[in-house]
Amino acid sequence: MQIDAIVENEDLIVGIAARDIDFYLHPSEGLVFWGFICCAAKKLGMGEEASAYGEPCVLHDKVGVLLEFEKTEARLTFYRNKVLVCRRW
């Protein structure tokens, strides 16, 4: 996904969530969600407050998400312009 516009006081969150997530709640409220807040360069995880994570994205950056499964575990990785931001979970 490419960031084509940046709006002051707003940001883009990419990630994965449970199928039945309530989008009217904040992800730190115990929701089954893991994500990356692109321009703020923060990560969100189930029941966690946002915390620093990689470098901020800027206009025209491309953000990628990779979810890998290995037996009973999963690994979620975020990329910025095809470069690893950080591996999480």
MODELLER restraints for C-alpha pairs under 7 A, 6 or more apart:
rsr = mdl.restraints
at = mdl.atoms
rsr.add(forms.Gaussian(group=physical.xy_distance, feature=features.Distance(at['CA:1:A'], at['CA:62:A']), mean=5.38, stdev=0.5))
rsr.add(forms.Gaussian(group=physical.xy_distance, feature=features.Distance(at['CA:1:A'], at['CA:63:A']), mean=5.31, stdev=0.5))
rsr.add(forms.Gaussian(group=physical.xy_distance, feature=features.Distance(at['CA:1:A'], at['CA:64:A']), mean=6.50, stdev=0.5))
rsr.add(forms.Gaussian(group=physical.xy_distance, feature=features.Distance(at['CA:2:A'], at['CA:60:A']), mean=5.82, stdev=0.5))
rsr.add(forms.Gaussian(group=physical.xy_distance, feature=features.Distance(at['CA:2:A'], at['CA:61:A']), mean=5.68, stdev=0.5))
rsr.add(forms.Gaussian(group=physical.xy_distance, feature=features.Distance(at['CA:2:A'], at['CA:62:A']), mean=4.19, stdev=0.5))
rsr.add(forms.Gaussian(group=physical.xy_distance, feature=features.Distance(at['CA:2:A'], at['CA:63:A']), mean=6.25, stdev=0.5))
rsr.add(forms.Gaussian(group=physical.xy_distance, feature=features.Distance(at['CA:3:A'], at['CA:59:A']), mean=5.55, stdev=0.5))
rsr.add(forms.Gaussian(group=physical.xy_distance, feature=features.Distance(at['CA:3:A'], at['CA:60:A']), mean=4.96, stdev=0.5))
rsr.add(forms.Gaussian(group=physical.xy_distance, feature=features.Distance(at['CA:3:A'], at['CA:61:A']), mean=5.61, stdev=0.5))
rsr.add(forms.Gaussian(group=physical.xy_distance, feature=features.Distance(at['CA:3:A'], at['CA:62:A']), mean=6.31, stdev=0.5))
rsr.add(forms.Gaussian(group=physical.xy_distance, feature=features.Distance(at['CA:4:A'], at['CA:59:A']), mean=6.08, stdev=0.5))
rsr.add(forms.Gaussian(group=physical.xy_distance, feature=features.Distance(at['CA:4:A'], at['CA:60:A']), mean=5.57, stdev=0.5))
rsr.add(forms.Gaussian(group=physical.xy_distance, feature=features.Distance(at['CA:5:A'], at['CA:59:A']), mean=6.28, stdev=0.5))
rsr.add(forms.Gaussian(group=physical.xy_distance, feature=features.Distance(at['CA:6:A'], at['CA:59:A']), mean=6.59, stdev=0.5))
rsr.add(forms.Gaussian(group=physical.xy_distance, feature=features.Distance(at['CA:11:A'], at['CA:37:A']), mean=6.74, stdev=0.5))
rsr.add(forms.Gaussian(group=physical.xy_distance, feature=features.Distance(at['CA:11:A'], at['CA:38:A']), mean=6.77, stdev=0.5))
rsr.add(forms.Gaussian(group=physical.xy_distance, feature=features.Distance(at['CA:11:A'], at['CA:39:A']), mean=6.09, stdev=0.5))
rsr.add(forms.Gaussian(group=physical.xy_distance, feature=features.Distance(at['CA:12:A'], at['CA:37:A']), mean=5.83, stdev=0.5))
rsr.add(forms.Gaussian(group=physical.xy_distance, feature=features.Distance(at['CA:12:A'], at['CA:38:A']), mean=5.63, stdev=0.5))
rsr.add(forms.Gaussian(group=physical.xy_distance, feature=features.Distance(at['CA:13:A'], at['CA:35:A']), mean=6.36, stdev=0.5))
rsr.add(forms.Gaussian(group=physical.xy_distance, feature=features.Distance(at['CA:13:A'], at['CA:36:A']), mean=5.53, stdev=0.5))
rsr.add(forms.Gaussian(group=physical.xy_distance, feature=features.Distance(at['CA:13:A'], at['CA:37:A']), mean=4.47, stdev=0.5))
rsr.add(forms.Gaussian(group=physical.xy_distance, feature=features.Distance(at['CA:13:A'], at['CA:38:A']), mean=6.10, stdev=0.5))
rsr.add(forms.Gaussian(group=physical.xy_distance, feature=features.Distance(at['CA:14:A'], at['CA:35:A']), mean=5.38, stdev=0.5))
rsr.add(forms.Gaussian(group=physical.xy_distance, feature=features.Distance(at['CA:14:A'], at['CA:36:A']), mean=5.45, stdev=0.5))
rsr.add(forms.Gaussian(group=physical.xy_distance, feature=features.Distance(at['CA:14:A'], at['CA:37:A']), mean=6.72, stdev=0.5))
rsr.add(forms.Gaussian(group=physical.xy_distance, feature=features.Distance(at['CA:15:A'], at['CA:34:A']), mean=5.61, stdev=0.5))
rsr.add(forms.Gaussian(group=physical.xy_distance, feature=features.Distance(at['CA:15:A'], at['CA:35:A']), mean=3.90, stdev=0.5))
rsr.add(forms.Gaussian(group=physical.xy_distance, feature=features.Distance(at['CA:15:A'], at['CA:36:A']), mean=6.20, stdev=0.5))
rsr.add(forms.Gaussian(group=physical.xy_distance, feature=features.Distance(at['CA:15:A'], at['CA:65:A']), mean=7.00, stdev=0.5))
rsr.add(forms.Gaussian(group=physical.xy_distance, feature=features.Distance(at['CA:16:A'], at['CA:33:A']), mean=5.81, stdev=0.5))
rsr.add(forms.Gaussian(group=physical.xy_distance, feature=features.Distance(at['CA:16:A'], at['CA:34:A']), mean=5.59, stdev=0.5))
rsr.add(forms.Gaussian(group=physical.xy_distance, feature=features.Distance(at['CA:16:A'], at['CA:35:A']), mean=6.34, stdev=0.5))
rsr.add(forms.Gaussian(group=physical.xy_distance, feature=features.Distance(at['CA:17:A'], at['CA:32:A']), mean=5.62, stdev=0.5))
rsr.add(forms.Gaussian(group=physical.xy_distance, feature=features.Distance(at['CA:17:A'], at['CA:33:A']), mean=4.20, stdev=0.5))
rsr.add(forms.Gaussian(group=physical.xy_distance, feature=features.Distance(at['CA:17:A'], at['CA:34:A']), mean=6.48, stdev=0.5))
rsr.add(forms.Gaussian(group=physical.xy_distance, feature=features.Distance(at['CA:18:A'], at['CA:32:A']), mean=5.46, stdev=0.5))
rsr.add(forms.Gaussian(group=physical.xy_distance, feature=features.Distance(at['CA:18:A'], at['CA:33:A']), mean=6.54, stdev=0.5))
rsr.add(forms.Gaussian(group=physical.xy_distance, feature=features.Distance(at['CA:21:A'], at['CA:31:A']), mean=6.81, stdev=0.5))
rsr.add(forms.Gaussian(group=physical.xy_distance, feature=features.Distance(at['CA:21:A'], at['CA:32:A']), mean=6.99, stdev=0.5))
rsr.add(forms.Gaussian(group=physical.xy_distance, feature=features.Distance(at['CA:27:A'], at['CA:33:A']), mean=6.24, stdev=0.5))
rsr.add(forms.Gaussian(group=physical.xy_distance, feature=features.Distance(at['CA:27:A'], at['CA:44:A']), mean=6.95, stdev=0.5))
rsr.add(forms.Gaussian(group=physical.xy_distance, feature=features.Distance(at['CA:27:A'], at['CA:46:A']), mean=6.63, stdev=0.5))
rsr.add(forms.Gaussian(group=physical.xy_distance, feature=features.Distance(at['CA:28:A'], at['CA:45:A']), mean=6.79, stdev=0.5))
rsr.add(forms.Gaussian(group=physical.xy_distance, feature=features.Distance(at['CA:28:A'], at['CA:46:A']), mean=6.08, stdev=0.5))
rsr.add(forms.Gaussian(group=physical.xy_distance, feature=features.Distance(at['CA:28:A'], at['CA:47:A']), mean=4.51, stdev=0.5))
rsr.add(forms.Gaussian(group=physical.xy_distance, feature=features.Distance(at['CA:28:A'], at['CA:48:A']), mean=5.03, stdev=0.5))
rsr.add(forms.Gaussian(group=physical.xy_distance, feature=features.Distance(at['CA:28:A'], at['CA:49:A']), mean=5.50, stdev=0.5))
rsr.add(forms.Gaussian(group=physical.xy_distance, feature=features.Distance(at['CA:29:A'], at['CA:47:A']), mean=5.55, stdev=0.5))
rsr.add(forms.Gaussian(group=physical.xy_distance, feature=features.Distance(at['CA:30:A'], at['CA:46:A']), mean=5.39, stdev=0.5))
rsr.add(forms.Gaussian(group=physical.xy_distance, feature=features.Distance(at['CA:30:A'], at['CA:47:A']), mean=4.08, stdev=0.5))
rsr.add(forms.Gaussian(group=physical.xy_distance, feature=features.Distance(at['CA:31:A'], at['CA:46:A']), mean=5.55, stdev=0.5))
rsr.add(forms.Gaussian(group=physical.xy_distance, feature=features.Distance(at['CA:31:A'], at['CA:47:A']), mean=6.59, stdev=0.5))
rsr.add(forms.Gaussian(group=physical.xy_distance, feature=features.Distance(at['CA:32:A'], at['CA:46:A']), mean=5.38, stdev=0.5))
rsr.add(forms.Gaussian(group=physical.xy_distance, feature=features.Distance(at['CA:33:A'], at['CA:45:A']), mean=5.95, stdev=0.5))
rsr.add(forms.Gaussian(group=physical.xy_distance, feature=features.Distance(at['CA:33:A'], at['CA:46:A']), mean=5.32, stdev=0.5))
rsr.add(forms.Gaussian(group=physical.xy_distance, feature=features.Distance(at['CA:34:A'], at['CA:44:A']), mean=5.53, stdev=0.5))
rsr.add(forms.Gaussian(group=physical.xy_distance, feature=features.Distance(at['CA:34:A'], at['CA:45:A']), mean=4.37, stdev=0.5))
rsr.add(forms.Gaussian(group=physical.xy_distance, feature=features.Distance(at['CA:34:A'], at['CA:46:A']), mean=6.14, stdev=0.5))
rsr.add(forms.Gaussian(group=physical.xy_distance, feature=features.Distance(at['CA:35:A'], at['CA:43:A']), mean=5.76, stdev=0.5))
rsr.add(forms.Gaussian(group=physical.xy_distance, feature=features.Distance(at['CA:35:A'], at['CA:44:A']), mean=5.11, stdev=0.5))
rsr.add(forms.Gaussian(group=physical.xy_distance, feature=features.Distance(at['CA:35:A'], at['CA:45:A']), mean=6.48, stdev=0.5))
rsr.add(forms.Gaussian(group=physical.xy_distance, feature=features.Distance(at['CA:36:A'], at['CA:42:A']), mean=5.82, stdev=0.5))
rsr.add(forms.Gaussian(group=physical.xy_distance, feature=features.Distance(at['CA:36:A'], at['CA:43:A']), mean=4.53, stdev=0.5))
rsr.add(forms.Gaussian(group=physical.xy_distance, feature=features.Distance(at['CA:36:A'], at['CA:44:A']), mean=6.18, stdev=0.5))
rsr.add(forms.Gaussian(group=physical.xy_distance, feature=features.Distance(at['CA:37:A'], at['CA:43:A']), mean=6.03, stdev=0.5))
rsr.add(forms.Gaussian(group=physical.xy_distance, feature=features.Distance(at['CA:38:A'], at['CA:56:A']), mean=6.12, stdev=0.5))
rsr.add(forms.Gaussian(group=physical.xy_distance, feature=features.Distance(at['CA:38:A'], at['CA:57:A']), mean=5.37, stdev=0.5))
rsr.add(forms.Gaussian(group=physical.xy_distance, feature=features.Distance(at['CA:39:A'], at['CA:56:A']), mean=4.74, stdev=0.5))
rsr.add(forms.Gaussian(group=physical.xy_distance, feature=features.Distance(at['CA:39:A'], at['CA:57:A']), mean=4.61, stdev=0.5))
rsr.add(forms.Gaussian(group=physical.xy_distance, feature=features.Distance(at['CA:39:A'], at['CA:58:A']), mean=6.38, stdev=0.5))
rsr.add(forms.Gaussian(group=physical.xy_distance, feature=features.Distance(at['CA:40:A'], at['CA:56:A']), mean=5.52, stdev=0.5))
rsr.add(forms.Gaussian(group=physical.xy_distance, feature=features.Distance(at['CA:41:A'], at['CA:52:A']), mean=6.05, stdev=0.5))
rsr.add(forms.Gaussian(group=physical.xy_distance, feature=features.Distance(at['CA:41:A'], at['CA:53:A']), mean=5.31, stdev=0.5))
rsr.add(forms.Gaussian(group=physical.xy_distance, feature=features.Distance(at['CA:41:A'], at['CA:54:A']), mean=5.75, stdev=0.5))
rsr.add(forms.Gaussian(group=physical.xy_distance, feature=features.Distance(at['CA:41:A'], at['CA:55:A']), mean=5.46, stdev=0.5))
rsr.add(forms.Gaussian(group=physical.xy_distance, feature=features.Distance(at['CA:41:A'], at['CA:56:A']), mean=4.36, stdev=0.5))
rsr.add(forms.Gaussian(group=physical.xy_distance, feature=features.Distance(at['CA:41:A'], at['CA:57:A']), mean=6.93, stdev=0.5))
rsr.add(forms.Gaussian(group=physical.xy_distance, feature=features.Distance(at['CA:42:A'], at['CA:50:A']), mean=5.78, stdev=0.5))
rsr.add(forms.Gaussian(group=physical.xy_distance, feature=features.Distance(at['CA:42:A'], at['CA:51:A']), mean=5.06, stdev=0.5))
rsr.add(forms.Gaussian(group=physical.xy_distance, feature=features.Distance(at['CA:42:A'], at['CA:52:A']), mean=4.45, stdev=0.5))
rsr.add(forms.Gaussian(group=physical.xy_distance, feature=features.Distance(at['CA:42:A'], at['CA:53:A']), mean=4.61, stdev=0.5))
rsr.add(forms.Gaussian(group=physical.xy_distance, feature=features.Distance(at['CA:43:A'], at['CA:50:A']), mean=5.43, stdev=0.5))
rsr.add(forms.Gaussian(group=physical.xy_distance, feature=features.Distance(at['CA:43:A'], at['CA:51:A']), mean=5.55, stdev=0.5))
rsr.add(forms.Gaussian(group=physical.xy_distance, feature=features.Distance(at['CA:43:A'], at['CA:52:A']), mean=6.48, stdev=0.5))
rsr.add(forms.Gaussian(group=physical.xy_distance, feature=features.Distance(at['CA:43:A'], at['CA:53:A']), mean=5.59, stdev=0.5))
rsr.add(forms.Gaussian(group=physical.xy_distance, feature=features.Distance(at['CA:44:A'], at['CA:50:A']), mean=4.87, stdev=0.5))
rsr.add(forms.Gaussian(group=physical.xy_distance, feature=features.Distance(at['CA:54:A'], at['CA:85:A']), mean=5.22, stdev=0.5))
rsr.add(forms.Gaussian(group=physical.xy_distance, feature=features.Distance(at['CA:54:A'], at['CA:86:A']), mean=6.36, stdev=0.5))
rsr.add(forms.Gaussian(group=physical.xy_distance, feature=features.Distance(at['CA:61:A'], at['CA:80:A']), mean=6.59, stdev=0.5))
rsr.add(forms.Gaussian(group=physical.xy_distance, feature=features.Distance(at['CA:61:A'], at['CA:81:A']), mean=5.90, stdev=0.5))
rsr.add(forms.Gaussian(group=physical.xy_distance, feature=features.Distance(at['CA:62:A'], at['CA:80:A']), mean=5.64, stdev=0.5))
rsr.add(forms.Gaussian(group=physical.xy_distance, feature=features.Distance(at['CA:62:A'], at['CA:81:A']), mean=4.87, stdev=0.5))
rsr.add(forms.Gaussian(group=physical.xy_distance, feature=features.Distance(at['CA:63:A'], at['CA:79:A']), mean=5.57, stdev=0.5))
rsr.add(forms.Gaussian(group=physical.xy_distance, feature=features.Distance(at['CA:63:A'], at['CA:80:A']), mean=4.70, stdev=0.5))
rsr.add(forms.Gaussian(group=physical.xy_distance, feature=features.Distance(at['CA:63:A'], at['CA:81:A']), mean=6.29, stdev=0.5))
rsr.add(forms.Gaussian(group=physical.xy_distance, feature=features.Distance(at['CA:64:A'], at['CA:78:A']), mean=5.66, stdev=0.5))
rsr.add(forms.Gaussian(group=physical.xy_distance, feature=features.Distance(at['CA:64:A'], at['CA:79:A']), mean=4.76, stdev=0.5))
rsr.add(forms.Gaussian(group=physical.xy_distance, feature=features.Distance(at['CA:64:A'], at['CA:80:A']), mean=6.37, stdev=0.5))
rsr.add(forms.Gaussian(group=physical.xy_distance, feature=features.Distance(at['CA:65:A'], at['CA:77:A']), mean=5.84, stdev=0.5))
rsr.add(forms.Gaussian(group=physical.xy_distance, feature=features.Distance(at['CA:65:A'], at['CA:78:A']), mean=4.70, stdev=0.5))
rsr.add(forms.Gaussian(group=physical.xy_distance, feature=features.Distance(at['CA:65:A'], at['CA:79:A']), mean=6.29, stdev=0.5))
rsr.add(forms.Gaussian(group=physical.xy_distance, feature=features.Distance(at['CA:66:A'], at['CA:76:A']), mean=5.82, stdev=0.5))
rsr.add(forms.Gaussian(group=physical.xy_distance, feature=features.Distance(at['CA:66:A'], at['CA:77:A']), mean=5.12, stdev=0.5))
rsr.add(forms.Gaussian(group=physical.xy_distance, feature=features.Distance(at['CA:66:A'], at['CA:78:A']), mean=6.40, stdev=0.5))
rsr.add(forms.Gaussian(group=physical.xy_distance, feature=features.Distance(at['CA:67:A'], at['CA:74:A']), mean=6.93, stdev=0.5))
rsr.add(forms.Gaussian(group=physical.xy_distance, feature=features.Distance(at['CA:67:A'], at['CA:75:A']), mean=5.79, stdev=0.5))
rsr.add(forms.Gaussian(group=physical.xy_distance, feature=features.Distance(at['CA:67:A'], at['CA:76:A']), mean=4.66, stdev=0.5))
rsr.add(forms.Gaussian(group=physical.xy_distance, feature=features.Distance(at['CA:67:A'], at['CA:77:A']), mean=6.50, stdev=0.5))
rsr.add(forms.Gaussian(group=physical.xy_distance, feature=features.Distance(at['CA:68:A'], at['CA:74:A']), mean=5.54, stdev=0.5))
rsr.add(forms.Gaussian(group=physical.xy_distance, feature=features.Distance(at['CA:68:A'], at['CA:75:A']), mean=5.18, stdev=0.5))
rsr.add(forms.Gaussian(group=physical.xy_distance, feature=features.Distance(at['CA:68:A'], at['CA:76:A']), mean=6.53, stdev=0.5))
rsr.add(forms.Gaussian(group=physical.xy_distance, feature=features.Distance(at['CA:69:A'], at['CA:75:A']), mean=6.49, stdev=0.5))
rsr.add(forms.Gaussian(group=physical.xy_distance, feature=features.Distance(at['CA:75:A'], at['CA:88:A']), mean=6.66, stdev=0.5))
rsr.add(forms.Gaussian(group=physical.xy_distance, feature=features.Distance(at['CA:75:A'], at['CA:89:A']), mean=5.39, stdev=0.5))
rsr.add(forms.Gaussian(group=physical.xy_distance, feature=features.Distance(at['CA:76:A'], at['CA:87:A']), mean=6.32, stdev=0.5))
rsr.add(forms.Gaussian(group=physical.xy_distance, feature=features.Distance(at['CA:76:A'], at['CA:88:A']), mean=5.43, stdev=0.5))
rsr.add(forms.Gaussian(group=physical.xy_distance, feature=features.Distance(at['CA:76:A'], at['CA:89:A']), mean=5.78, stdev=0.5))
rsr.add(forms.Gaussian(group=physical.xy_distance, feature=features.Distance(at['CA:77:A'], at['CA:86:A']), mean=6.31, stdev=0.5))
rsr.add(forms.Gaussian(group=physical.xy_distance, feature=features.Distance(at['CA:77:A'], at['CA:87:A']), mean=4.49, stdev=0.5))
rsr.add(forms.Gaussian(group=physical.xy_distance, feature=features.Distance(at['CA:77:A'], at['CA:88:A']), mean=5.81, stdev=0.5))
rsr.add(forms.Gaussian(group=physical.xy_distance, feature=features.Distance(at['CA:78:A'], at['CA:84:A']), mean=6.32, stdev=0.5))
rsr.add(forms.Gaussian(group=physical.xy_distance, feature=features.Distance(at['CA:78:A'], at['CA:85:A']), mean=5.61, stdev=0.5))
rsr.add(forms.Gaussian(group=physical.xy_distance, feature=features.Distance(at['CA:78:A'], at['CA:86:A']), mean=6.15, stdev=0.5))
rsr.add(forms.Gaussian(group=physical.xy_distance, feature=features.Distance(at['CA:78:A'], at['CA:87:A']), mean=6.60, stdev=0.5))
rsr.add(forms.Gaussian(group=physical.xy_distance, feature=features.Distance(at['CA:79:A'], at['CA:85:A']), mean=5.00, stdev=0.5))
